[in-house]
Amino acid sequence: MPLCGTPEEGPFAGKMLCTVHLPDGTAVVAGQGLLVRGTWEADAGRICRRNADDPLDRRRCIEYEKTGADHYRNSDGVKL
């Protein structure tokens, strides 16, 4: 299931983005003319992603908090 939200800050502010975490450990982020492929893994309750062309030591970890039925907010403040 895609996780979709609209960041309020940063380079993609105001643009709907969706992330799909696939069972094989790959991930796709898409929306508003953007398509980025990479990998993901779970680490201590966080989801850590790395773009396909990033070095192995460059990964970004995000936490997700449930805020209601089928609603979440990530540690970047994006509501999903």
PDB file with one MODEL, atoms N, CA, C and O in Angstrom:
MODEL        1
ATOM      1  N   MET A   1       0.843  -1.179   0.000  1.00  0.00           N
ATOM      2  CA  MET A   1       0.000   0.000   0.000  1.00  0.00           C
ATOM      3  C   MET A   1       0.888   1.241   0.000  1.00  0.00           C
ATOM      4  O   MET A   1       1.809   1.336   0.811  1.00  0.00           O
ATOM      5  N   PRO A   2       0.629   2.186  -0.887  1.00  0.00           N
ATOM      6  CA  PRO A   2       1.435   3.411  -0.919  1.00  0.00           C
ATOM      7  C   PRO A   2       1.176   4.284   0.310  1.00  0.00           C
ATOM      8  O   PRO A   2       0.057   4.352   0.819  1.00  0.00           O
ATOM      9  N   LEU A   3       2.227   4.942   0.770  1.00  0.00           N
ATOM     10  CA  LEU A   3       2.113   5.967   1.802  1.00  0.00           C
ATOM     11  C   LEU A   3       2.200   7.297   1.070  1.00  0.00           C
ATOM     12  O   LEU A   3       3.232   7.614   0.479  1.00  0.00           O
ATOM     13  N   CYS A   4       1.132   8.072   1.106  1.00  0.00           N
ATOM     14  CA  CYS A   4       1.079   9.324   0.346  1.00  0.00           C
ATOM     15  C   CYS A   4       0.872  10.502   1.282  1.00  0.00           C
ATOM     16  O   CYS A   4       0.129  10.411   2.260  1.00  0.00           O
ATOM     17  N   GLY A   5       1.531  11.603   0.976  1.00  0.00           N
ATOM     18  CA  GLY A   5       1.373  12.813   1.757  1.00  0.00           C
ATOM     19  C   GLY A   5       1.942  14.003   1.012  1.00  0.00           C
ATOM     20  O   GLY A   5       2.577  13.857  -0.032  1.00  0.00           O
ATOM     21  N   THR A   6       1.705  15.186   1.564  1.00  0.00           N
ATOM     22  CA  THR A   6       2.166  16.431   0.964  1.00  0.00           C
ATOM     23  C   THR A   6       3.032  17.171   1.971  1.00  0.00           C
ATOM     24  O   THR A   6       2.510  17.706   2.949  1.00  0.00           O
ATOM     25  N   PRO A   7       4.346  17.215   1.757  1.00  0.00           N
ATOM     26  CA  PRO A   7       5.219  17.944   2.674  1.00  0.00           C
ATOM     27  C   PRO A   7       4.847  19.421   2.734  1.00  0.00           C
ATOM     28  O   PRO A   7       4.471  20.018   1.725  1.00  0.00           O
ATOM     29  N   GLU A   8       4.956  20.004   3.927  1.00  0.00           N
ATOM     30  CA  GLU A   8       4.666  21.421   4.095  1.00  0.00           C
ATOM     31  C   GLU A   8       5.923  22.276   3.956  1.00  0.00           C
ATOM     32  O   GLU A   8       5.836  23.492   3.789  1.00  0.00           O
ATOM     33  N   GLU A   9       7.115  21.626   4.027  1.00  0.00           N
ATOM     34  CA  GLU A   9       8.381  22.344   3.940  1.00  0.00           C
ATOM     35  C   GLU A   9       9.321  21.602   3.008  1.00  0.00           C
ATOM     36  O   GLU A   9       9.065  20.459   2.628  1.00  0.00           O
ATOM     37  N   GLY A  10      10.403  22.257   2.647  1.00  0.00           N
ATOM     38  CA  GLY A  10      11.448  21.614   1.857  1.00  0.00           C
ATOM     39  C   GLY A  10      11.223  21.731   0.369  1.00  0.00           C
ATOM     40  O   GLY A  10      10.297  22.409  -0.078  1.00  0.00           O
ATOM     41  N   PRO A  11      12.077  21.066  -0.404  1.00  0.00           N
ATOM     42  CA  PRO A  11      12.031  21.215  -1.858  1.00  0.00           C
ATOM     43  C   PRO A  11      10.757  20.671  -2.508  1.00  0.00           C
ATOM     44  O   PRO A  11      10.440  21.041  -3.639  1.00  0.00           O
ATOM     45  N   PHE A  12      10.030  19.807  -1.819  1.00  0.00           N
ATOM     46  CA  PHE A  12       8.805  19.241  -2.384  1.00  0.00           C
ATOM     47  C   PHE A  12       7.555  19.748  -1.673  1.00  0.00           C
ATOM     48  O   PHE A  12       6.498  19.122  -1.758  1.00  0.00           O
ATOM     49  N   ALA A  13       7.663  20.863  -0.981  1.00  0.00           N
ATOM     50  CA  ALA A  13       6.533  21.439  -0.248  1.00  0.00           C
ATOM     51  C   ALA A  13       5.342  21.652  -1.177  1.00  0.00           C
ATOM     52  O   ALA A  13       5.476  22.199  -2.272  1.00  0.00           O
ATOM     53  N   GLY A  14       4.185  21.211  -0.718  1.00  0.00           N
ATOM     54  CA  GLY A  14       2.955  21.394  -1.475  1.00  0.00           C
ATOM     55  C   GLY A  14       2.735  20.388  -2.586  1.00  0.00           C
ATOM     56  O   GLY A  14       1.742  20.475  -3.309  1.00  0.00           O
ATOM     57  N   LYS A  15       3.644  19.432  -2.735  1.00  0.00           N
ATOM     58  CA  LYS A  15       3.518  18.437  -3.806  1.00  0.00           C
ATOM     59  C   LYS A  15       3.189  17.066  -3.214  1.00  0.00           C
ATOM     60  O   LYS A  15       3.861  16.609  -2.290  1.00  0.00           O
ATOM     61  N   MET A  16       2.162  16.414  -3.744  1.00  0.00           N
ATOM     62  CA  MET A  16       1.784  15.083  -3.291  1.00  0.00           C
ATOM     63  C   MET A  16       2.856  14.078  -3.715  1.00  0.00           C
ATOM     64  O   MET A  16       3.203  13.989  -4.892  1.00  0.00           O
ATOM     65  N   LEU A  17       3.375  13.324  -2.745  1.00  0.00           N
ATOM     66  CA  LEU A  17       4.359  12.280  -3.004  1.00  0.00           C
ATOM     67  C   LEU A  17       3.863  10.974  -2.403  1.00  0.00           C
ATOM     68  O   LEU A  17       3.238  10.974  -1.342  1.00  0.00           O
ATOM     69  N   CYS A  18       4.135   9.879  -3.065  1.00  0.00           N
ATOM     70  CA  CYS A  18       3.769   8.555  -2.554  1.00  0.00           C
ATOM     71  C   CYS A  18       5.015   7.675  -2.523  1.00  0.00           C
ATOM     72  O   CYS A  18       5.822   7.674  -3.453  1.00  0.00           O
ATOM     73  N   THR A  19       5.149   6.931  -1.433  1.00  0.00           N
ATOM     74  CA  THR A  19       6.247   5.974  -1.288  1.00  0.00           C
ATOM     75  C   THR A  19       5.652   4.581  -1.202  1.00  0.00           C
ATOM     76  O   THR A  19       4.691   4.347  -0.469  1.00  0.00           O
ATOM     77  N   VAL A  20       6.232   3.658  -1.959  1.00  0.00           N
ATOM     78  CA  VAL A  20       5.813   2.258  -1.912  1.00  0.00           C
ATOM     79  C   VAL A  20       7.021   1.446  -1.470  1.00  0.00           C
ATOM     80  O   VAL A  20       8.063   1.462  -2.125  1.00  0.00           O
ATOM     81  N   HIS A  21       6.876   0.729  -0.341  1.00  0.00           N
ATOM     82  CA  HIS A  21       7.920  -0.156   0.173  1.00  0.00           C
ATOM     83  C   HIS A  21       7.552  -1.575  -0.251  1.00  0.00           C
ATOM     84  O   HIS A  21       6.564  -2.131   0.229  1.00  0.00           O
ATOM     85  N   LEU A  22       8.342  -2.162  -1.147  1.00  0.00           N
ATOM     86  CA  LEU A  22       8.054  -3.490  -1.680  1.00  0.00           C
ATOM     87  C   LEU A  22       8.692  -4.580  -0.810  1.00  0.00           C
ATOM     88  O   LEU A  22       9.705  -4.340  -0.153  1.00  0.00           O
ATOM     89  N   PRO A  23       8.089  -5.791  -0.809  1.00  0.00           N
ATOM     90  CA  PRO A  23       8.580  -6.879   0.056  1.00  0.00           C
ATOM     91  C   PRO A  23      10.023  -7.292  -0.211  1.00  0.00           C
ATOM     92  O   PRO A  23      10.668  -7.863   0.668  1.00  0.00           O
ATOM     93  N   ASP A  24      10.543  -7.016  -1.405  1.00  0.00           N
ATOM     94  CA  ASP A  24      11.911  -7.424  -1.727  1.00  0.00           C
ATOM     95  C   ASP A  24      12.963  -6.433  -1.233  1.00  0.00           C
ATOM     96  O   ASP A  24      14.149  -6.601  -1.518  1.00  0.00           O
ATOM     97  N   GLY A  25      12.540  -5.395  -0.491  1.00  0.00           N
ATOM     98  CA  GLY A  25      13.476  -4.409   0.043  1.00  0.00           C
ATOM     99  C   GLY A  25      13.725  -3.230  -0.864  1.00  0.00           C
ATOM    100  O   GLY A  25      14.558  -2.378  -0.551  1.00  0.00           O
ATOM    101  N   THR A  26      13.015  -3.156  -1.995  1.00  0.00           N
ATOM    102  CA  THR A  26      13.133  -1.988  -2.860  1.00  0.00           C
ATOM    103  C   THR A  26      12.009  -1.007  -2.524  1.00  0.00           C
ATOM    104  O   THR A  26      10.991  -1.381  -1.942  1.00  0.00           O
ATOM    105  N   ALA A  27      12.215   0.238  -2.900  1.00  0.00           N
ATOM    106  CA  ALA A  27      11.230   1.284  -2.641  1.00  0.00           C
ATOM    107  C   ALA A  27      11.153   2.201  -3.850  1.00  0.00           C
ATOM    108  O   ALA A  27      12.123   2.363  -4.590  1.00  0.00           O
ATOM    109  N   VAL A  28       9.971   2.803  -4.038  1.00  0.00           N
ATOM    110  CA  VAL A  28       9.756   3.771  -5.106  1.00  0.00           C
ATOM    111  C   VAL A  28       9.061   4.982  -4.497  1.00  0.00           C
ATOM    112  O   VAL A  28       8.071   4.839  -3.779  1.00  0.00           O
ATOM    113  N   VAL A  29       9.579   6.176  -4.782  1.00  0.00           N
ATOM    114  CA  VAL A  29       8.939   7.429  -4.396  1.00  0.00           C
ATOM    115  C   VAL A  29       8.522   8.108  -5.692  1.00  0.00           C
ATOM    116  O   VAL A  29       9.344   8.299  -6.588  1.00  0.00           O
ATOM    117  N   ALA A  30       7.250   8.471  -5.791  1.00  0.00           N
ATOM    118  CA  ALA A  30       6.754   9.058  -7.031  1.00  0.00           C
ATOM    119  C   ALA A  30       5.743  10.156  -6.744  1.00  0.00           C
ATOM    120  O   ALA A  30       5.061  10.147  -5.719  1.00  0.00           O
ATOM    121  N   GLY A  31       5.663  11.115  -7.686  1.00  0.00           N
ATOM    122  CA  GLY A  31       4.670  12.173  -7.620  1.00  0.00           C
ATOM    123  C   GLY A  31       5.195  13.465  -8.195  1.00  0.00           C
ATOM    124  O   GLY A  31       6.382  13.771  -8.083  1.00  0.00           O
ATOM    125  N   GLN A  32       4.306  14.223  -8.809  1.00  0.00           N
ATOM    126  CA  GLN A  32       4.633  15.551  -9.333  1.00  0.00           C
ATOM    127  C   GLN A  32       5.873  15.532 -10.224  1.00  0.00           C
ATOM    128  O   GLN A  32       6.738  16.399 -10.102  1.00  0.00           O
ATOM    129  N   GLY A  33       5.962  14.546 -11.122  1.00  0.00           N
ATOM    130  CA  GLY A  33       7.078  14.460 -12.050  1.00  0.00           C
ATOM    131  C   GLY A  33       8.337  13.848 -11.464  1.00  0.00           C
ATOM    132  O   GLY A  33       9.378  13.843 -12.120  1.00  0.00           O
ATOM    133  N   LEU A  34       8.264  13.334 -10.247  1.00  0.00           N
ATOM    134  CA  LEU A  34       9.407  12.737  -9.568  1.00  0.00           C
ATOM    135  C   LEU A  34       9.254  11.220  -9.548  1.00  0.00           C
ATOM    136  O   LEU A  34       8.167  10.710  -9.276  1.00  0.00           O
ATOM    137  N   LEU A  35      10.331  10.498  -9.832  1.00  0.00           N
ATOM    138  CA  LEU A  35      10.353   9.047  -9.698  1.00  0.00           C
ATOM    139  C   LEU A  35      11.743   8.665  -9.220  1.00  0.00           C
ATOM    140  O   LEU A  35      12.723   8.814  -9.950  1.00  0.00           O
ATOM    141  N   VAL A  36      11.823   8.169  -7.982  1.00  0.00           N
ATOM    142  CA  VAL A  36      13.101   7.791  -7.386  1.00  0.00           C
ATOM    143  C   VAL A  36      12.999   6.355  -6.908  1.00  0.00           C
ATOM    144  O   VAL A  36      12.063   5.993  -6.196  1.00  0.00           O
ATOM    145  N   ARG A  37      13.962   5.545  -7.300  1.00  0.00           N
ATOM    146  CA  ARG A  37      14.019   4.149  -6.856  1.00  0.00           C
ATOM    147  C   ARG A  37      15.145   4.002  -5.845  1.00  0.00           C
ATOM    148  O   ARG A  37      16.148   4.715  -5.896  1.00  0.00           O
ATOM    149  N   GLY A  38      14.956   3.057  -4.924  1.00  0.00           N
ATOM    150  CA  GLY A  38      15.981   2.819  -3.924  1.00  0.00           C
ATOM    151  C   GLY A  38      15.698   1.552  -3.147  1.00  0.00           C
ATOM    152  O   GLY A  38      14.997   0.655  -3.615  1.00  0.00           O
ATOM    153  N   THR A  39      16.256   1.497  -1.952  1.00  0.00           N
ATOM    154  CA  THR A  39      16.065   0.343  -1.075  1.00  0.00           C
ATOM    155  C   THR A  39      15.571   0.821   0.282  1.00  0.00           C
ATOM    156  O   THR A  39      15.685   1.999   0.620  1.00  0.00           O
ATOM    157  N   TRP A  40      15.022  -0.107   1.052  1.00  0.00           N
ATOM    158  CA  TRP A  40      14.551   0.221   2.391  1.00  0.00           C
ATOM    159  C   TRP A  40      14.818  -0.955   3.312  1.00  0.00           C
ATOM    160  O   TRP A  40      14.987  -2.094   2.875  1.00  0.00           O
ATOM    161  N   GLU A  41      14.852  -0.639   4.618  1.00  0.00           N
ATOM    162  CA  GLU A  41      14.954  -1.664   5.649  1.00  0.00           C
ATOM    163  C   GLU A  41      14.393  -1.098   6.945  1.00  0.00           C
ATOM    164  O   GLU A  41      14.389   0.115   7.155  1.00  0.00           O
ATOM    165  N   ALA A  42      13.928  -1.976   7.801  1.00  0.00           N
ATOM    166  CA  ALA A  42      13.437  -1.578   9.118  1.00  0.00           C
ATOM    167  C   ALA A  42      14.613  -1.579  10.088  1.00  0.00           C
ATOM    168  O   ALA A  42      15.460  -2.472  10.048  1.00  0.00           O
ATOM    169  N   ASP A  43      14.658  -0.574  10.959  1.00  0.00           N
ATOM    170  CA  ASP A  43      15.738  -0.466  11.935  1.00  0.00           C
ATOM    171  C   ASP A  43      15.204   0.206  13.193  1.00  0.00           C
ATOM    172  O   ASP A  43      14.932   1.406  13.190  1.00  0.00           O
ATOM    173  N   ALA A  44      15.054  -0.559  14.262  1.00  0.00           N
ATOM    174  CA  ALA A  44      14.636  -0.030  15.569  1.00  0.00           C
ATOM    175  C   ALA A  44      13.336   0.777  15.476  1.00  0.00           C
ATOM    176  O   ALA A  44      13.239   1.868  16.038  1.00  0.00           O
ATOM    177  N   GLY A  45      12.342   0.241  14.768  1.00  0.00           N
ATOM    178  CA  GLY A  45      11.042   0.900  14.677  1.00  0.00           C
ATOM    179  C   GLY A  45      10.981   2.021  13.660  1.00  0.00           C
ATOM    180  O   GLY A  45       9.977   2.728  13.579  1.00  0.00           O
ATOM    181  N   ARG A  46      12.030   2.193  12.887  1.00  0.00           N
ATOM    182  CA  ARG A  46      12.067   3.226  11.845  1.00  0.00           C
ATOM    183  C   ARG A  46      12.161   2.548  10.489  1.00  0.00           C
ATOM    184  O   ARG A  46      12.547   1.383  10.393  1.00  0.00           O
ATOM    185  N   ILE A  47      11.808   3.278   9.448  1.00  0.00           N
ATOM    186  CA  ILE A  47      12.014   2.826   8.077  1.00  0.00           C
ATOM    187  C   ILE A  47      13.186   3.639   7.528  1.00  0.00           C
ATOM    188  O   ILE A  47      13.155   4.869   7.514  1.00  0.00           O
ATOM    189  N   CYS A  48      14.208   2.932   7.082  1.00  0.00           N
ATOM    190  CA  CYS A  48      15.406   3.591   6.561  1.00  0.00           C
ATOM    191  C   CYS A  48      15.494   3.350   5.058  1.00  0.00           C
ATOM    192  O   CYS A  48      15.418   2.210   4.598  1.00  0.00           O
ATOM    193  N   ARG A  49      15.654   4.428   4.300  1.00  0.00           N
ATOM    194  CA  ARG A  49      15.705   4.338   2.843  1.00  0.00           C
ATOM    195  C   ARG A  49      17.013   4.917   2.329  1.00  0.00           C
ATOM    196  O   ARG A  49      17.660   5.742   2.974  1.00  0.00           O
ATOM    197  N   ARG A  50      17.372   4.453   1.146  1.00  0.00           N
ATOM    198  CA  ARG A  50      18.548   4.947   0.444  1.00  0.00           C
ATOM    199  C   ARG A  50      18.229   4.924  -1.040  1.00  0.00           C
ATOM    200  O   ARG A  50      17.725   3.924  -1.551  1.00  0.00           O
ATOM    201  N   ASN A  51      18.515   6.014  -1.737  1.00  0.00           N
ATOM    202  CA  ASN A  51      18.314   6.043  -3.185  1.00  0.00           C
ATOM    203  C   ASN A  51      19.276   5.060  -3.849  1.00  0.00           C
ATOM    204  O   ASN A  51      20.342   4.766  -3.309  1.00  0.00           O
ATOM    205  N   ALA A  52      18.900   4.560  -5.006  1.00  0.00           N
ATOM    206  CA  ALA A  52      19.687   3.536  -5.706  1.00  0.00           C
ATOM    207  C   ALA A  52      21.122   3.979  -5.974  1.00  0.00           C
ATOM    208  O   ALA A  52      22.028   3.146  -5.945  1.00  0.00           O
ATOM    209  N   ASP A  53      21.357   5.269  -6.234  1.00  0.00           N
ATOM    210  CA  ASP A  53      22.704   5.735  -6.557  1.00  0.00           C
ATOM    211  C   ASP A  53      23.455   6.322  -5.363  1.00  0.00           C
ATOM    212  O   ASP A  53      24.562   6.837  -5.525  1.00  0.00           O
ATOM    213  N   ASP A  54      22.869   6.252  -4.168  1.00  0.00           N
ATOM    214  CA  ASP A  54      23.529   6.758  -2.960  1.00  0.00           C
ATOM    215  C   ASP A  54      24.580   5.767  -2.469  1.00  0.00           C
ATOM    216  O   ASP A  54      24.438   4.564  -2.687  1.00  0.00           O
ATOM    217  N   PRO A  55      25.645   6.258  -1.804  1.00  0.00           N
ATOM    218  CA  PRO A  55      26.604   5.342  -1.197  1.00  0.00           C
ATOM    219  C   PRO A  55      25.931   4.540  -0.068  1.00  0.00           C
ATOM    220  O   PRO A  55      24.917   4.964   0.486  1.00  0.00           O
ATOM    221  N   LEU A  56      26.503   3.392   0.255  1.00  0.00           N
ATOM    222  CA  LEU A  56      25.908   2.506   1.259  1.00  0.00           C
ATOM    223  C   LEU A  56      25.735   3.166   2.620  1.00  0.00           C
ATOM    224  O   LEU A  56      24.799   2.828   3.345  1.00  0.00           O
ATOM    225  N   ASP A  57      26.611   4.097   2.988  1.00  0.00           N
ATOM    226  CA  ASP A  57      26.518   4.723   4.304  1.00  0.00           C
ATOM    227  C   ASP A  57      25.539   5.897   4.343  1.00  0.00           C
ATOM    228  O   ASP A  57      25.394   6.539   5.383  1.00  0.00           O
ATOM    229  N   ARG A  58      24.874   6.183   3.241  1.00  0.00           N
ATOM    230  CA  ARG A  58      23.935   7.312   3.208  1.00  0.00           C
ATOM    231  C   ARG A  58      22.507   6.784   3.164  1.00  0.00           C
ATOM    232  O   ARG A  58      21.969   6.484   2.098  1.00  0.00           O
ATOM    233  N   ARG A  59      21.917   6.679   4.327  1.00  0.00           N
ATOM    234  CA  ARG A  59      20.522   6.267   4.396  1.00  0.00           C
ATOM    235  C   ARG A  59      19.785   7.241   5.298  1.00  0.00           C
ATOM    236  O   ARG A  59      20.377   7.863   6.180  1.00  0.00           O
ATOM    237  N   ARG A  60      18.510   7.362   5.071  1.00  0.00           N
ATOM    238  CA  ARG A  60      17.671   8.312   5.818  1.00  0.00           C
ATOM    239  C   ARG A  60      16.605   7.519   6.529  1.00  0.00           C
ATOM    240  O   ARG A  60      15.854   6.773   5.899  1.00  0.00           O
ATOM    241  N   CYS A  61      16.530   7.673   7.849  1.00  0.00           N
ATOM    242  CA  CYS A  61      15.574   6.909   8.650  1.00  0.00           C
ATOM    243  C   CYS A  61      14.438   7.807   9.116  1.00  0.00           C
ATOM    244  O   CYS A  61      14.660   8.937   9.550  1.00  0.00           O
ATOM    245  N   ILE A  62      13.219   7.287   9.022  1.00  0.00           N
ATOM    246  CA  ILE A  62      12.011   8.037   9.358  1.00  0.00           C
ATOM    247  C   ILE A  62      11.144   7.188  10.279  1.00  0.00           C
ATOM    248  O   ILE A  62      11.001   5.983  10.075  1.00  0.00           O
ATOM    249  N   GLU A  63      10.574   7.818  11.284  1.00  0.00           N
ATOM    250  CA  GLU A  63       9.624   7.157  12.176  1.00  0.00           C
ATOM    251  C   GLU A  63       8.212   7.535  11.759  1.00  0.00           C
ATOM    252  O   GLU A  63       7.981   8.619  11.224  1.00  0.00           O
ATOM    253  N   TYR A  64       7.274   6.633  12.008  1.00  0.00           N
ATOM    254  CA  TYR A  64       5.865   6.879  11.683  1.00  0.00           C
ATOM    255  C   TYR A  64       5.033   6.755  12.952  1.00  0.00           C
ATOM    256  O   TYR A  64       5.217   5.828  13.741  1.00  0.00           O
ATOM    257  N   GLU A  65       4.116   7.699  13.139  1.00  0.00           N
ATOM    258  CA  GLU A  65       3.226   7.711  14.290  1.00  0.00           C
ATOM    259  C   GLU A  65       1.785   7.626  13.790  1.00  0.00           C
ATOM    260  O   GLU A  65       1.381   8.387  12.911  1.00  0.00           O
ATOM    261  N   LYS A  66       1.019   6.703  14.352  1.00  0.00           N
ATOM    262  CA  LYS A  66      -0.393   6.594  13.980  1.00  0.00           C
ATOM    263  C   LYS A  66      -1.154   7.725  14.661  1.00  0.00           C
ATOM    264  O   LYS A  66      -1.046   7.910  15.873  1.00  0.00           O
ATOM    265  N   THR A  67      -1.924   8.483  13.881  1.00  0.00           N
ATOM    266  CA  THR A  67      -2.667   9.625  14.420  1.00  0.00           C
ATOM    267  C   THR A  67      -4.176   9.422  14.357  1.00  0.00           C
ATOM    268  O   THR A  67      -4.933  10.275  14.819  1.00  0.00           O
ATOM    269  N   GLY A  68      -4.619   8.311  13.794  1.00  0.00           N
ATOM    270  CA  GLY A  68      -6.043   8.010  13.674  1.00  0.00           C
ATOM    271  C   GLY A  68      -6.227   6.819  12.759  1.00  0.00           C
ATOM    272  O   GLY A  68      -5.255   6.237  12.280  1.00  0.00           O
ATOM    273  N   ALA A  69      -7.467   6.462  12.520  1.00  0.00           N
ATOM    274  CA  ALA A  69      -7.757   5.339  11.625  1.00  0.00           C
ATOM    275  C   ALA A  69      -7.200   5.639  10.232  1.00  0.00           C
ATOM    276  O   ALA A  69      -7.631   6.592   9.585  1.00  0.00           O
ATOM    277  N   ASP A  70      -6.259   4.842   9.777  1.00  0.00           N
ATOM    278  CA  ASP A  70      -5.639   5.000   8.454  1.00  0.00           C
ATOM    279  C   ASP A  70      -4.944   6.345   8.265  1.00  0.00           C
ATOM    280  O   ASP A  70      -4.804   6.810   7.134  1.00  0.00           O
ATOM    281  N   HIS A  71      -4.505   6.978   9.357  1.00  0.00           N
ATOM    282  CA  HIS A  71      -3.789   8.251   9.270  1.00  0.00           C
ATOM    283  C   HIS A  71      -2.507   8.168  10.089  1.00  0.00           C
ATOM    284  O   HIS A  71      -2.493   7.647  11.204  1.00  0.00           O
ATOM    285  N   TYR A  72      -1.427   8.697   9.508  1.00  0.00           N
ATOM    286  CA  TYR A  72      -0.119   8.670  10.156  1.00  0.00           C
ATOM    287  C   TYR A  72       0.573  10.014   9.937  1.00  0.00           C
ATOM    288  O   TYR A  72       0.170  10.811   9.090  1.00  0.00           O
ATOM    289  N   ARG A  73       1.623  10.241  10.723  1.00  0.00           N
ATOM    290  CA  ARG A  73       2.498  11.400  10.535  1.00  0.00           C
ATOM    291  C   ARG A  73       3.919  10.865  10.677  1.00  0.00           C
ATOM    292  O   ARG A  73       4.218  10.107  11.599  1.00  0.00           O
ATOM    293  N   ASN A  74       4.786  11.267   9.758  1.00  0.00           N
ATOM    294  CA  ASN A  74       6.170  10.804   9.895  1.00  0.00           C
ATOM    295  C   ASN A  74       7.004  11.819  10.663  1.00  0.00           C
ATOM    296  O   ASN A  74       6.543  12.922  10.957  1.00  0.00           O
ATOM    297  N   SER A  75       8.227  11.441  10.982  1.00  0.00           N
ATOM    298  CA  SER A  75       9.084  12.296  11.796  1.00  0.00           C
ATOM    299  C   SER A  75       9.513  13.578  11.076  1.00  0.00           C
ATOM    300  O   SER A  75      10.120  14.457  11.690  1.00  0.00           O
ATOM    301  N   ASP A  76       9.204  13.691   9.783  1.00  0.00           N
ATOM    302  CA  ASP A  76       9.414  14.945   9.054  1.00  0.00           C
ATOM    303  C   ASP A  76       8.192  15.853   9.153  1.00  0.00           C
ATOM    304  O   ASP A  76       8.201  16.967   8.629  1.00  0.00           O
ATOM    305  N   GLY A  77       7.136  15.379   9.826  1.00  0.00           N
ATOM    306  CA  GLY A  77       5.919  16.169   9.972  1.00  0.00           C
ATOM    307  C   GLY A  77       4.936  16.019   8.830  1.00  0.00           C
ATOM    308  O   GLY A  77       3.937  16.738   8.788  1.00  0.00           O
ATOM    309  N   VAL A  78       5.188  15.097   7.893  1.00  0.00           N
ATOM    310  CA  VAL A  78       4.293  14.892   6.761  1.00  0.00           C
ATOM    311  C   VAL A  78       3.149  13.976   7.200  1.00  0.00           C
ATOM    312  O   VAL A  78       3.376  12.895   7.743  1.00  0.00           O
ATOM    313  N   LYS A  79       1.925  14.425   6.955  1.00  0.00           N
ATOM    314  CA  LYS A  79       0.732  13.640   7.291  1.00  0.00           C
ATOM    315  C   LYS A  79       0.415  12.691   6.142  1.00  0.00           C
ATOM    316  O   LYS A  79       0.394  13.086   4.976  1.00  0.00           O
ATOM    317  N   LEU A  80       0.170  11.428   6.497  1.00  0.00           N
ATOM    318  CA  LEU A  80      -0.093  10.394   5.494  1.00  0.00           C
ATOM    319  C   LEU A  80      -1.468   9.808   5.715  1.00  0.00           C
ATOM    320  O   LEU A  80      -1.885   8.917   4.975  1.00  0.00           O
TER     321      LEU A  80
ENDMDL
END
